[in-house]
Every structure is written in C-alpha cells, then in structure tokens.
Amino acid sequence: MSTHQYSMLPLSLYTNVHEIDLEHNELFEFLEGFKEYCFDSIPMPQLKRDALQQMLESHFETEAHLAKTAGIDFSHHEAVHINMLDVVLKTLNQMASKNSDLYSLIRYIDYWFEKHILNYDIQFARNIIAVN
C-alpha cells in the first residue's frame, strides 16, 4: 500500500521522481503561506517575493539538470518554464507595493503547476525513469 508522503501534493500529481515531487510539494506549501497576505493590508515582504522567484528558478533548474543528465531533449519543456516565470515575475514586479493581485497570482501558479505536471512532468519523469 502506498503512503501519501507529500502533504500538499495530490496523488494524481506524483511523478515518482522523488526530487521533482518533493519540490512540487514545497512549492504548493510555500504558496499556502502567501494566502495570509491576500487578506492583510500589509504588503507581502520583498523577501517572500524573492523566495518565490528563487524557488521557481531552482525547481526549473532541477528539471533541466535531470533532463541533461538523462540525455533528454528539454528545449520545449524549458521554454514553457521560461514563459511561466516571465508571467510570474512581471506580476510580482507590478505588485511591488500592494497585494491586489496576489490571490490571482497564487491561483495562477497553482493551476499552472497542476496542468503542467499532468501535461509535461509526468511524462518527463517516465522518460527519466526509463533511462535510469
């Protein structure tokens, strides 16, 4: 019987590559922490914005590294990551002093990751597992 080891990652989004699943779970957990700023009048600290950017960049680098190590063409997948990161960074920069779009941004990132995992990462992980 399989156990659910990632508290924020639904079983349907498991890739079965521990490093990827762990980082996906951490991203979902981190986004949950952003929700407190949606209802406060205090702007989300720049450190939190920077941490989100770093977390996304680090995760995308992890997947690129796994692809390179496995000898998998990652160019299209990487382009999808770059486009998503561009949208998130533009939105974060526009929100520099207020949280007006924060809830929408959280929803966008959540939805984007769910869709991306189903459409890209699960097959990507299968390819990694097949090579190893």
PyMOL commands that set and color helices and strands:
alter all, ss='L'
color gray80, all
select helices_A, chain A and resi 11-13+18-38+46-70+75-94+102-131
alter helices_A, ss='H'
color red, helices_A
deselect
rebuild
show_as cartoon
